[in-house]
Amino acid sequence: MLQKNAMDERKIEEIASQLLQAQDKVQPILPISESHPAISIDDAYRIQFCLVVSWLANKLAEFKISLNQGDIIMTGSMTRFILVKKRDSVKVSFHGLGPLEISFKSVIY
């Protein structure tokens, strides 16, 4: 649920586009919090999400690949990446979330 004074989608897309252009041109810009002092954390995450999806769509287009409605985009991880082998088990525990264990019957890579 968005906060009461959240930025509208047009503004989110506009700021994400500015960031993407600055990245492409390798040109610094002012911090978003200076040009939009009332920005919230929620707005910043929405801008980041829009930026990442736009960058990914542009990068995939270079290879004639497109994103489709319903595609899942994973932008990061809370842990380091590890390679697993057949029959490996991995156990993790996150403070506040509890433990998780997964076992692999097969792997593909």
Secondary structure, DSSP 8 states (H G I E B T S, - for coil): ---TT---HHHHHHHHHHHHHHHHHT-----HHHHSTT--HHHHHHHHHHHHHHHHHHHHHTTT----TT-------SS------TT-EEEEEETTTEEEEEE-S----
